Amino acid sequence: MDPNLNPDPNSFSAMLHRPSAYLPLAMSLSALAMVLVCIAIGLIVHHPAVPNPAVREDEGSIAHIWQLLMTVQMPIVLFFAVKWLRRAPGQTLRVLGLQAGAWLASCAPIYFLHL
């Protein structure tokens, strides 16, 4: 028997291979990467990413994409939780914890830097 084959379809690694499990993770990590790249570019060109409250401008495309990525994943997480929580509660809660951690990691720079 191949040791790489997982006989339990509800194991943690099998759960992570489901689109409703990995899509929110990918979306949160993409949003975090966009924010970090925006901050890095701002530091390189000496243009701070922190907005000036005296200047009322539109947020920009990066902010809108970030908002879309963070909002669109909520129905996917809800679908995952409703579908899998009864079938495999332990593994589902672990995946939901990963999703929540990725979501919070993406929100942290926005909150702490007041972006």
C-alpha positions, 0 to 999 in steps of 0.5 A, spaced: 500 500 500 502 506 498 504 511 504 502 517 500 495 515 499 490 517 505 485 512 506 481 517 510 477 522 506 475 526 512 483 527 514 486 534 515 490 533 509 484 531 505 480 537 507 485 542 505 484 539 498 477 541 497 476 548 494 472 550 499 477 549 504 483 552 500 480 558 496 479 562 502 486 561 504 489 563 498 484 569 497 487 571 504 494 570 503 493 574 496 490 579 500 496 579 505 501 579 499 498 585 496 498 589 502 505 587 504 507 589 496 504 596 497 507 597 503 514 595 501 513 599 494 511 605 499 517 604 503 522 604 497 519 610 493 518 614 500 511 615 499 507 612 505 502 607 505 498 611 511 493 615 508 493 623 509 486 624 513 486 632 510 486 629 503 479 626 501 481 621 495 478 614 493 481 609 496 484 606 490 484 599 486 488 595 491 484 597 497 478 595 492 481 588 490 483 587 498 475 588 500 473 584 494 477 578 496 476 579 504 468 579 503 467 574 497 471 568 501 465 569 507 460 565 503 465 560 501 467 559 508 460 558 510 459 553 505 465 549 508 462 550 515 455 547 513 457 542 509 463 539 513 462 540 520 457 535 522 461 530 517 468 531 520 468 536 526 475 536 528 478 536 521 473 542 519 475 546 526 482 546 524 481 548 517 476 553 519 482 555 524 487 556 519 482 560 515 480 565 520 488 565 522 489 567 514 483 572 515 486 576 521 493 576 518 491 579 512 487 584 516 492 586 521 496 590 517 490 594 515 488 595 522 495 597 525 497 601 520 490 605 519 490 603 512 
